[in-house]
Amino acid sequence: MASKKKAAAEEAAALMTSVPEWCSPGALAQLIGLDERRVQQLRAAGVLETELPPGRKVRKYRTCKNVQSYIAYKARARKEEESGGASELVLKKLAAEVKLKESQGQLHRLKTAIAEGKYIPAEQAAAELAEFMAEFKKFAMNIPARTAGNISGDVDALTVRALEKAMREELETMLNTFLDTVAERQNEVDL
């Protein structure tokens, strides 16, 4: 009896160290560290294969062949993942090159427009704006006198002069506020 137990233990040990030629989906799943459903999905995808063992009616997996197929599959997947990172860098580089080309195109169009006289120098624009503002101020400051002339027949002279003075002061305040705001914005742009 002791020799039978010893023989059974030796046979079990031999089975534990040797790989069976054929295995079930559950056994293959345990070998490669997946669940049985994933093994079936990989078989459906063509990564793993089943065959009919000689003299059997149920399809099984060739153990070594399928373990090696799975290892190769994982290596390809890892390599594709790593090259995916490289291709992402290539895409970023291409996007940066596109942006550079677009900005160069915009710069070229701007230089062409300047050469064609579609833009004027900033100093000239500032001088023209200052001239316009001076003319506008003259026009605006004449409004109180014209308004006083229009109402002089309807209101006494003292009221007309008070209204003219109040309108002139209000216009000066409004124009000075406007000019101060423009100057502040220009300082912000210059910074």
mmCIF file of the C-alpha atoms, coordinates in Angstrom:
data_MODEL
# 
_entry.id   MODEL 
# 
loop_
_atom_site.group_PDB 
_atom_site.id 
_atom_site.type_symbol 
_atom_site.label_atom_id 
_atom_site.label_alt_id 
_atom_site.label_comp_id 
_atom_site.label_asym_id 
_atom_site.label_entity_id 
_atom_site.label_seq_id 
_atom_site.pdbx_PDB_ins_code 
_atom_site.Cartn_x 
_atom_site.Cartn_y 
_atom_site.Cartn_z 
_atom_site.occupancy 
_atom_site.B_iso_or_equiv 
_atom_site.pdbx_formal_charge 
_atom_site.auth_seq_id 
_atom_site.auth_comp_id 
_atom_site.auth_asym_id 
_atom_site.auth_atom_id 
_atom_site.pdbx_PDB_model_num 
ATOM 1   C CA . MET A 1 1   ? 0.000   0.000   0.000   1.00 0.00 ? 1   MET A CA 1 
ATOM 2   C CA . ALA A 1 2   ? 2.808   2.386   0.850   1.00 0.00 ? 2   ALA A CA 1 
ATOM 3   C CA . SER A 1 3   ? 4.410   1.678   -2.508  1.00 0.00 ? 3   SER A CA 1 
ATOM 4   C CA . LYS A 1 4   ? 1.116   2.460   -4.288  1.00 0.00 ? 4   LYS A CA 1 
ATOM 5   C CA . LYS A 1 5   ? 0.911   5.830   -2.495  1.00 0.00 ? 5   LYS A CA 1 
ATOM 6   C CA . LYS A 1 6   ? 4.533   6.524   -3.330  1.00 0.00 ? 6   LYS A CA 1 
ATOM 7   C CA . ALA A 1 7   ? 3.941   5.643   -6.985  1.00 0.00 ? 7   ALA A CA 1 
ATOM 8   C CA . ALA A 1 8   ? 0.825   7.864   -7.118  1.00 0.00 ? 8   ALA A CA 1 
ATOM 9   C CA . ALA A 1 9   ? 2.738   10.759  -5.559  1.00 0.00 ? 9   ALA A CA 1 
ATOM 10  C CA . GLU A 1 10  ? 5.571   10.326  -8.066  1.00 0.00 ? 10  GLU A CA 1 
ATOM 11  C CA . GLU A 1 11  ? 3.057   10.221  -10.950 1.00 0.00 ? 11  GLU A CA 1 
ATOM 12  C CA . ALA A 1 12  ? 1.345   13.374  -9.650  1.00 0.00 ? 12  ALA A CA 1 
ATOM 13  C CA . ALA A 1 13  ? 4.703   15.136  -9.338  1.00 0.00 ? 13  ALA A CA 1 
ATOM 14  C CA . ALA A 1 14  ? 5.606   14.075  -12.881 1.00 0.00 ? 14  ALA A CA 1 
ATOM 15  C CA . LEU A 1 15  ? 2.294   15.430  -14.156 1.00 0.00 ? 15  LEU A CA 1 
ATOM 16  C CA . MET A 1 16  ? 2.894   18.738  -12.352 1.00 0.00 ? 16  MET A CA 1 
ATOM 17  C CA . THR A 1 17  ? 6.271   19.215  -14.048 1.00 0.00 ? 17  THR A CA 1 
ATOM 18  C CA . SER A 1 18  ? 5.295   18.024  -17.526 1.00 0.00 ? 18  SER A CA 1 
ATOM 19  C CA . VAL A 1 19  ? 3.013   19.940  -19.895 1.00 0.00 ? 19  VAL A CA 1 
ATOM 20  C CA . PRO A 1 20  ? 0.115   17.979  -21.360 1.00 0.00 ? 20  PRO A CA 1 
ATOM 21  C CA . GLU A 1 21  ? -0.129  18.110  -25.137 1.00 0.00 ? 21  GLU A CA 1 
ATOM 22  C CA . TRP A 1 22  ? -3.858  18.944  -25.065 1.00 0.00 ? 22  TRP A CA 1 
ATOM 23  C CA . CYS A 1 23  ? -5.862  21.069  -22.671 1.00 0.00 ? 23  CYS A CA 1 
ATOM 24  C CA . SER A 1 24  ? -9.325  22.451  -22.071 1.00 0.00 ? 24  SER A CA 1 
ATOM 25  C CA . PRO A 1 25  ? -10.227 26.167  -22.285 1.00 0.00 ? 25  PRO A CA 1 
ATOM 26  C CA . GLY A 1 26  ? -10.197 26.380  -18.484 1.00 0.00 ? 26  GLY A CA 1 
ATOM 27  C CA . ALA A 1 27  ? -6.740  24.815  -18.211 1.00 0.00 ? 27  ALA A CA 1 
ATOM 28  C CA . LEU A 1 28  ? -5.346  27.110  -20.935 1.00 0.00 ? 28  LEU A CA 1 
ATOM 29  C CA . ALA A 1 29  ? -6.908  30.108  -19.206 1.00 0.00 ? 29  ALA A CA 1 
ATOM 30  C CA . GLN A 1 30  ? -5.116  29.173  -15.973 1.00 0.00 ? 30  GLN A CA 1 
ATOM 31  C CA . LEU A 1 31  ? -1.817  28.724  -17.792 1.00 0.00 ? 31  LEU A CA 1 
ATOM 32  C CA . ILE A 1 32  ? -1.856  32.145  -19.444 1.00 0.00 ? 32  ILE A CA 1 
ATOM 33  C CA . GLY A 1 33  ? -3.591  34.020  -16.628 1.00 0.00 ? 33  GLY A CA 1 
ATOM 34  C CA . LEU A 1 34  ? -6.926  34.829  -18.268 1.00 0.00 ? 34  LEU A CA 1 
ATOM 35  C CA . ASP A 1 35  ? -10.486 33.784  -17.691 1.00 0.00 ? 35  ASP A CA 1 
ATOM 36  C CA . GLU A 1 36  ? -12.138 31.138  -19.828 1.00 0.00 ? 36  GLU A CA 1 
ATOM 37  C CA . ARG A 1 37  ? -14.357 33.679  -21.631 1.00 0.00 ? 37  ARG A CA 1 
ATOM 38  C CA . ARG A 1 38  ? -11.305 35.660  -22.781 1.00 0.00 ? 38  ARG A CA 1 
ATOM 39  C CA . VAL A 1 39  ? -9.712  32.453  -24.091 1.00 0.00 ? 39  VAL A CA 1 
ATOM 40  C CA . GLN A 1 40  ? -12.856 31.866  -26.156 1.00 0.00 ? 40  GLN A CA 1 
ATOM 41  C CA . GLN A 1 41  ? -12.744 35.444  -27.463 1.00 0.00 ? 41  GLN A CA 1 
ATOM 42  C CA . LEU A 1 42  ? -9.110  35.016  -28.494 1.00 0.00 ? 42  LEU A CA 1 
ATOM 43  C CA . ARG A 1 43  ? -10.040 31.762  -30.271 1.00 0.00 ? 43  ARG A CA 1 
ATOM 44  C CA . ALA A 1 44  ? -12.833 33.589  -32.127 1.00 0.00 ? 44  ALA A CA 1 
ATOM 45  C CA . ALA A 1 45  ? -10.332 36.319  -33.082 1.00 0.00 ? 45  ALA A CA 1 
ATOM 46  C CA . GLY A 1 46  ? -7.924  33.728  -34.495 1.00 0.00 ? 46  GLY A CA 1 
ATOM 47  C CA . VAL A 1 47  ? -5.222  34.194  -31.882 1.00 0.00 ? 47  VAL A CA 1 
ATOM 48  C CA . LEU A 1 48  ? -5.783  30.739  -30.349 1.00 0.00 ? 48  LEU A CA 1 
ATOM 49  C CA . GLU A 1 49  ? -6.817  27.556  -32.170 1.00 0.00 ? 49  GLU A CA 1 
ATOM 50  C CA . THR A 1 50  ? -8.625  24.358  -31.245 1.00 0.00 ? 50  THR A CA 1 
ATOM 51  C CA . GLU A 1 51  ? -8.137  20.997  -32.902 1.00 0.00 ? 51  GLU A CA 1 
ATOM 52  C CA . LEU A 1 52  ? -9.547  17.507  -32.638 1.00 0.00 ? 52  LEU A CA 1 
ATOM 53  C CA . PRO A 1 53  ? -7.100  15.313  -30.741 1.00 0.00 ? 53  PRO A CA 1 
ATOM 54  C CA . PRO A 1 54  ? -6.579  11.883  -32.322 1.00 0.00 ? 54  PRO A CA 1 
ATOM 55  C CA . GLY A 1 55  ? -9.362  9.524   -31.327 1.00 0.00 ? 55  GLY A CA 1 
ATOM 56  C CA . ARG A 1 56  ? -11.433 12.267  -29.597 1.00 0.00 ? 56  ARG A CA 1 
ATOM 57  C CA . LYS A 1 57  ? -14.710 13.934  -30.516 1.00 0.00 ? 57  LYS A CA 1 
ATOM 58  C CA . VAL A 1 58  ? -14.256 17.175  -28.528 1.00 0.00 ? 58  VAL A CA 1 
ATOM 59  C CA . ARG A 1 59  ? -12.004 19.991  -29.748 1.00 0.00 ? 59  ARG A CA 1 
ATOM 60  C CA . LYS A 1 60  ? -9.111  20.919  -27.445 1.00 0.00 ? 60  LYS A CA 1 
ATOM 61  C CA . TYR A 1 61  ? -6.221  23.355  -27.402 1.00 0.00 ? 61  TYR A CA 1 
ATOM 62  C CA . ARG A 1 62  ? -2.663  22.238  -28.175 1.00 0.00 ? 62  ARG A CA 1 
ATOM 63  C CA . THR A 1 63  ? -1.094  23.522  -25.000 1.00 0.00 ? 63  THR A CA 1 
ATOM 64  C CA . CYS A 1 64  ? 2.402   24.616  -26.115 1.00 0.00 ? 64  CYS A CA 1 
ATOM 65  C CA . LYS A 1 65  ? 1.297   25.926  -29.505 1.00 0.00 ? 65  LYS A CA 1 
ATOM 66  C CA . ASN A 1 66  ? -1.451  28.117  -28.016 1.00 0.00 ? 66  ASN A CA 1 
ATOM 67  C CA . VAL A 1 67  ? 0.678   29.413  -25.137 1.00 0.00 ? 67  VAL A CA 1 
ATOM 68  C CA . GLN A 1 68  ? 3.300   30.454  -27.701 1.00 0.00 ? 68  GLN A CA 1 
ATOM 69  C CA . SER A 1 69  ? 0.607   32.044  -29.902 1.00 0.00 ? 69  SER A CA 1 
ATOM 70  C CA . TYR A 1 70  ? -0.676  34.024  -26.937 1.00 0.00 ? 70  TYR A CA 1 
ATOM 71  C CA . ILE A 1 71  ? 2.843   35.188  -26.014 1.00 0.00 ? 71  ILE A CA 1 
ATOM 72  C CA . ALA A 1 72  ? 3.427   36.337  -29.616 1.00 0.00 ? 72  ALA A CA 1 
ATOM 73  C CA . TYR A 1 73  ? 0.042   38.099  -29.632 1.00 0.00 ? 73  TYR A CA 1 
ATOM 74  C CA . LYS A 1 74  ? 0.890   39.987  -26.431 1.00 0.00 ? 74  LYS A CA 1 
ATOM 75  C CA . ALA A 1 75  ? 4.331   40.959  -27.812 1.00 0.00 ? 75  ALA A CA 1 
ATOM 76  C CA . ARG A 1 76  ? 2.722   42.366  -30.995 1.00 0.00 ? 76  ARG A CA 1 
ATOM 77  C CA . ALA A 1 77  ? 0.160   44.267  -28.930 1.00 0.00 ? 77  ALA A CA 1 
ATOM 78  C CA . ARG A 1 78  ? 2.897   45.741  -26.723 1.00 0.00 ? 78  ARG A CA 1 
ATOM 79  C CA . LYS A 1 79  ? 4.957   46.728  -29.771 1.00 0.00 ? 79  LYS A CA 1 
ATOM 80  C CA . GLU A 1 80  ? 1.933   48.389  -31.404 1.00 0.00 ? 80  GLU A CA 1 
ATOM 81  C CA . GLU A 1 81  ? 1.198   50.244  -28.182 1.00 0.00 ? 81  GLU A CA 1 
ATOM 82  C CA . GLU A 1 82  ? 4.770   51.517  -27.999 1.00 0.00 ? 82  GLU A CA 1 
ATOM 83  C CA . SER A 1 83  ? 4.793   52.530  -31.665 1.00 0.00 ? 83  SER A CA 1 
ATOM 84  C CA . GLY A 1 84  ? 1.427   54.211  -31.049 1.00 0.00 ? 84  GLY A CA 1 
ATOM 85  C CA . GLY A 1 85  ? 3.224   56.609  -28.727 1.00 0.00 ? 85  GLY A CA 1 
ATOM 86  C CA . ALA A 1 86  ? 5.787   57.282  -31.421 1.00 0.00 ? 86  ALA A CA 1 
ATOM 87  C CA . SER A 1 87  ? 3.088   57.845  -34.025 1.00 0.00 ? 87  SER A CA 1 
ATOM 88  C CA . GLU A 1 88  ? 1.403   60.271  -31.619 1.00 0.00 ? 88  GLU A CA 1 
ATOM 89  C CA . LEU A 1 89  ? 4.640   62.248  -31.471 1.00 0.00 ? 89  LEU A CA 1 
ATOM 90  C CA . VAL A 1 90  ? 4.821   62.216  -35.263 1.00 0.00 ? 90  VAL A CA 1 
ATOM 91  C CA . LEU A 1 91  ? 1.248   63.537  -35.433 1.00 0.00 ? 91  LEU A CA 1 
ATOM 92  C CA . LYS A 1 92  ? 2.069   66.310  -32.956 1.00 0.00 ? 92  LYS A CA 1 
ATOM 93  C CA . LYS A 1 93  ? 5.130   67.229  -34.997 1.00 0.00 ? 93  LYS A CA 1 
ATOM 94  C CA . LEU A 1 94  ? 3.066   67.361  -38.181 1.00 0.00 ? 94  LEU A CA 1 
ATOM 95  C CA . ALA A 1 95  ? 0.433   69.528  -36.472 1.00 0.00 ? 95  ALA A CA 1 
ATOM 96  C CA . ALA A 1 96  ? 3.162   71.923  -35.302 1.00 0.00 ? 96  ALA A CA 1 
ATOM 97  C CA . GLU A 1 97  ? 4.564   72.077  -38.837 1.00 0.00 ? 97  GLU A CA 1 
ATOM 98  C CA . VAL A 1 98  ? 1.106   72.857  -40.222 1.00 0.00 ? 98  VAL A CA 1 
ATOM 99  C CA . LYS A 1 99  ? 0.681   75.699  -37.704 1.00 0.00 ? 99  LYS A CA 1 
ATOM 100 C CA . LEU A 1 100 ? 4.117   77.032  -38.624 1.00 0.00 ? 100 LEU A CA 1 
ATOM 101 C CA . LYS A 1 101 ? 3.293   76.979  -42.344 1.00 0.00 ? 101 LYS A CA 1 
ATOM 102 C CA . GLU A 1 102 ? -0.035  78.707  -41.700 1.00 0.00 ? 102 GLU A CA 1 
ATOM 103 C CA . SER A 1 103 ? 1.614   81.465  -39.660 1.00 0.00 ? 103 SER A CA 1 
ATOM 104 C CA . GLN A 1 104 ? 4.280   81.890  -42.337 1.00 0.00 ? 104 GLN A CA 1 
ATOM 105 C CA . GLY A 1 105 ? 1.496   82.204  -44.921 1.00 0.00 ? 105 GLY A CA 1 
ATOM 106 C CA . GLN A 1 106 ? -0.271  84.837  -42.809 1.00 0.00 ? 106 GLN A CA 1 
ATOM 107 C CA . LEU A 1 107 ? 2.975   86.761  -42.394 1.00 0.00 ? 107 LEU A CA 1 
ATOM 108 C CA . HIS A 1 108 ? 3.578   86.655  -46.148 1.00 0.00 ? 108 HIS A CA 1 
ATOM 109 C CA . ARG A 1 109 ? 0.031   87.915  -46.866 1.00 0.00 ? 109 ARG A CA 1 
ATOM 110 C CA . LEU A 1 110 ? 0.507   90.738  -44.359 1.00 0.00 ? 110 LEU A CA 1 
ATOM 111 C CA . LYS A 1 111 ? 3.845   91.764  -45.889 1.00 0.00 ? 111 LYS A CA 1 
ATOM 112 C CA . THR A 1 112 ? 2.263   91.704  -49.347 1.00 0.00 ? 112 THR A CA 1 
ATOM 113 C CA . ALA A 1 113 ? -0.647  93.863  -48.167 1.00 0.00 ? 113 ALA A CA 1 
ATOM 114 C CA . ILE A 1 114 ? 1.783   96.361  -46.616 1.00 0.00 ? 114 ILE A CA 1 
ATOM 115 C CA . ALA A 1 115 ? 3.795   96.476  -49.834 1.00 0.00 ? 115 ALA A CA 1 
ATOM 116 C CA . GLU A 1 116 ? 0.572   97.095  -51.794 1.00 0.00 ? 116 GLU A CA 1 
ATOM 117 C CA . GLY A 1 117 ? -0.230  100.062 -49.544 1.00 0.00 ? 117 GLY A CA 1 
ATOM 118 C CA . LYS A 1 118 ? -3.255  98.502  -47.850 1.00 0.00 ? 118 LYS A CA 1 
ATOM 119 C CA . TYR A 1 119 ? -1.790  99.398  -44.451 1.00 0.00 ? 119 TYR A CA 1 
ATOM 120 C CA . ILE A 1 120 ? -0.231  102.618 -43.232 1.00 0.00 ? 120 ILE A CA 1 
ATOM 121 C CA . PRO A 1 121 ? 2.551   103.110 -40.675 1.00 0.00 ? 121 PRO A CA 1 
ATOM 122 C CA . ALA A 1 122 ? 1.437   103.470 -37.036 1.00 0.00 ? 122 ALA A CA 1 
ATOM 123 C CA . GLU A 1 123 ? 2.894   106.995 -36.813 1.00 0.00 ? 123 GLU A CA 1 
ATOM 124 C CA . GLN A 1 124 ? 0.829   108.129 -39.795 1.00 0.00 ? 124 GLN A CA 1 
ATOM 125 C CA . ALA A 1 125 ? -2.317  106.542 -38.322 1.00 0.00 ? 125 ALA A CA 1 
ATOM 126 C CA . ALA A 1 126 ? -1.663  108.248 -34.967 1.00 0.00 ? 126 ALA A CA 1 
ATOM 127 C CA . ALA A 1 127 ? -1.154  111.625 -36.649 1.00 0.00 ? 127 ALA A CA 1 
ATOM 128 C CA . GLU A 1 128 ? -4.346  111.246 -38.691 1.00 0.00 ? 128 GLU A CA 1 
ATOM 129 C CA . LEU A 1 129 ? -6.296  110.196 -35.605 1.00 0.00 ? 129 LEU A CA 1 
ATOM 130 C CA . ALA A 1 130 ? -4.987  113.209 -33.646 1.00 0.00 ? 130 ALA A CA 1 
ATOM 131 C CA . GLU A 1 131 ? -6.006  115.510 -36.488 1.00 0.00 ? 131 GLU A CA 1 
ATOM 132 C CA . PHE A 1 132 ? -9.468  113.925 -36.603 1.00 0.00 ? 132 PHE A CA 1 
ATOM 133 C CA . MET A 1 133 ? -9.890  114.289 -32.830 1.00 0.00 ? 133 MET A CA 1 
ATOM 134 C CA . ALA A 1 134 ? -8.908  117.992 -32.984 1.00 0.00 ? 134 ALA A CA 1 
ATOM 135 C CA . GLU A 1 135 ? -11.487 118.626 -35.729 1.00 0.00 ? 135 GLU A CA 1 
ATOM 136 C CA . PHE A 1 136 ? -14.111 116.636 -33.796 1.00 0.00 ? 136 PHE A CA 1 
ATOM 137 C CA . LYS A 1 137 ? -13.428 118.650 -30.637 1.00 0.00 ? 137 LYS A CA 1 
ATOM 138 C CA . LYS A 1 138 ? -13.898 121.940 -32.560 1.00 0.00 ? 138 LYS A CA 1 
ATOM 139 C CA . PHE A 1 139 ? -17.169 120.637 -33.982 1.00 0.00 ? 139 PHE A CA 1 
ATOM 140 C CA . ALA A 1 140 ? -18.409 119.375 -30.608 1.00 0.00 ? 140 ALA A CA 1 
ATOM 141 C CA . MET A 1 141 ? -17.458 122.579 -28.787 1.00 0.00 ? 141 MET A CA 1 
ATOM 142 C CA . ASN A 1 142 ? -19.551 124.610 -31.291 1.00 0.00 ? 142 ASN A CA 1 
ATOM 143 C CA . ILE A 1 143 ? -22.713 122.675 -30.350 1.00 0.00 ? 143 ILE A CA 1 
ATOM 144 C CA . PRO A 1 144 ? -23.464 124.763 -27.210 1.00 0.00 ? 144 PRO A CA 1 
ATOM 145 C CA . ALA A 1 145 ? -23.162 128.087 -29.126 1.00 0.00 ? 145 ALA A CA 1 
ATOM 146 C CA . ARG A 1 146 ? -25.425 126.846 -31.969 1.00 0.00 ? 146 ARG A CA 1 
ATOM 147 C CA . THR A 1 147 ? -27.951 125.468 -29.498 1.00 0.00 ? 147 THR A CA 1 
ATOM 148 C CA . ALA A 1 148 ? -27.928 128.789 -27.578 1.00 0.00 ? 148 ALA A CA 1 
ATOM 149 C CA . GLY A 1 149 ? -28.552 130.664 -30.832 1.00 0.00 ? 149 GLY A CA 1 
ATOM 150 C CA . ASN A 1 150 ? -31.560 128.462 -31.602 1.00 0.00 ? 150 ASN A CA 1 
ATOM 151 C CA . ILE A 1 151 ? -33.223 128.959 -28.206 1.00 0.00 ? 151 ILE A CA 1 
ATOM 152 C CA . SER A 1 152 ? -32.300 132.655 -27.674 1.00 0.00 ? 152 SER A CA 1 
ATOM 153 C CA . GLY A 1 153 ? -35.703 133.900 -28.887 1.00 0.00 ? 153 GLY A CA 1 
ATOM 154 C CA . ASP A 1 154 ? -37.601 131.615 -26.518 1.00 0.00 ? 154 ASP A CA 1 
ATOM 155 C CA . VAL A 1 155 ? -35.593 132.050 -23.283 1.00 0.00 ? 155 VAL A CA 1 
ATOM 156 C CA . ASP A 1 156 ? -34.029 135.066 -21.546 1.00 0.00 ? 156 ASP A CA 1 
ATOM 157 C CA . ALA A 1 157 ? -30.324 135.836 -22.225 1.00 0.00 ? 157 ALA A CA 1 
ATOM 158 C CA . LEU A 1 158 ? -29.154 134.877 -18.724 1.00 0.00 ? 158 LEU A CA 1 
ATOM 159 C CA . THR A 1 159 ? -30.682 131.377 -19.034 1.00 0.00 ? 159 THR A CA 1 
ATOM 160 C CA . VAL A 1 160 ? -29.242 130.983 -22.563 1.00 0.00 ? 160 VAL A CA 1 
ATOM 161 C CA . ARG A 1 161 ? -25.708 131.798 -21.297 1.00 0.00 ? 161 ARG A CA 1 
ATOM 162 C CA . ALA A 1 162 ? -26.093 129.441 -18.300 1.00 0.00 ? 162 ALA A CA 1 
ATOM 163 C CA . LEU A 1 163 ? -27.251 126.615 -20.568 1.00 0.00 ? 163 LEU A CA 1 
ATOM 164 C CA . GLU A 1 164 ? -24.404 127.276 -23.036 1.00 0.00 ? 164 GLU A CA 1 
ATOM 165 C CA . LYS A 1 165 ? -21.831 127.274 -20.197 1.00 0.00 ? 165 LYS A CA 1 
ATOM 166 C CA . ALA A 1 166 ? -23.235 124.041 -18.663 1.00 0.00 ? 166 ALA A CA 1 
ATOM 167 C CA . MET A 1 167 ? -23.229 122.269 -22.066 1.00 0.00 ? 167 MET A CA 1 
ATOM 168 C CA . ARG A 1 168 ? -19.656 123.428 -22.796 1.00 0.00 ? 168 ARG A CA 1 
ATOM 169 C CA . GLU A 1 169 ? -18.421 122.152 -19.389 1.00 0.00 ? 169 GLU A CA 1 
ATOM 170 C CA . GLU A 1 170 ? -20.214 118.815 -19.862 1.00 0.00 ? 170 GLU A CA 1 
ATOM 171 C CA . LEU A 1 171 ? -18.736 118.402 -23.365 1.00 0.00 ? 171 LEU A CA 1 
ATOM 172 C CA . GLU A 1 172 ? -15.224 119.201 -22.119 1.00 0.00 ? 172 GLU A CA 1 
ATOM 173 C CA . THR A 1 173 ? -15.610 116.675 -19.283 1.00 0.00 ? 173 THR A CA 1 
ATOM 174 C CA . MET A 1 174 ? -16.890 113.991 -21.673 1.00 0.00 ? 174 MET A CA 1 
ATOM 175 C CA . LEU A 1 175 ? -14.130 114.615 -24.238 1.00 0.00 ? 175 LEU A CA 1 
ATOM 176 C CA . ASN A 1 176 ? -11.403 114.576 -21.553 1.00 0.00 ? 176 ASN A CA 1 
ATOM 177 C CA . THR A 1 177 ? -12.794 111.309 -20.125 1.00 0.00 ? 177 THR A CA 1 
ATOM 178 C CA . PHE A 1 178 ? -12.813 109.824 -23.618 1.00 0.00 ? 178 PHE A CA 1 
ATOM 179 C CA . LEU A 1 179 ? -9.224  110.896 -24.295 1.00 0.00 ? 179 LEU A CA 1 
ATOM 180 C CA . ASP A 1 180 ? -8.076  109.548 -20.913 1.00 0.00 ? 180 ASP A CA 1 
ATOM 181 C CA . THR A 1 181 ? -9.721  106.185 -21.646 1.00 0.00 ? 181 THR A CA 1 
ATOM 182 C CA . VAL A 1 182 ? -8.061  106.031 -25.069 1.00 0.00 ? 182 VAL A CA 1 
ATOM 183 C CA . ALA A 1 183 ? -4.676  106.865 -23.512 1.00 0.00 ? 183 ALA A CA 1 
ATOM 184 C CA . GLU A 1 184 ? -5.107  104.142 -20.844 1.00 0.00 ? 184 GLU A CA 1 
ATOM 185 C CA . ARG A 1 185 ? -5.977  101.538 -23.450 1.00 0.00 ? 185 ARG A CA 1 
ATOM 186 C CA . GLN A 1 186 ? -3.000  102.566 -25.549 1.00 0.00 ? 186 GLN A CA 1 
ATOM 187 C CA . ASN A 1 187 ? -0.723  102.168 -22.516 1.00 0.00 ? 187 ASN A CA 1 
ATOM 188 C CA . GLU A 1 188 ? -2.142  98.681  -21.921 1.00 0.00 ? 188 GLU A CA 1 
ATOM 189 C CA . VAL A 1 189 ? -1.447  97.733  -25.550 1.00 0.00 ? 189 VAL A CA 1 
ATOM 190 C CA . ASP A 1 190 ? 2.113   99.119  -25.336 1.00 0.00 ? 190 ASP A CA 1 
ATOM 191 C CA . LEU A 1 191 ? 2.850   97.005  -22.269 1.00 0.00 ? 191 LEU A CA 1 
# 
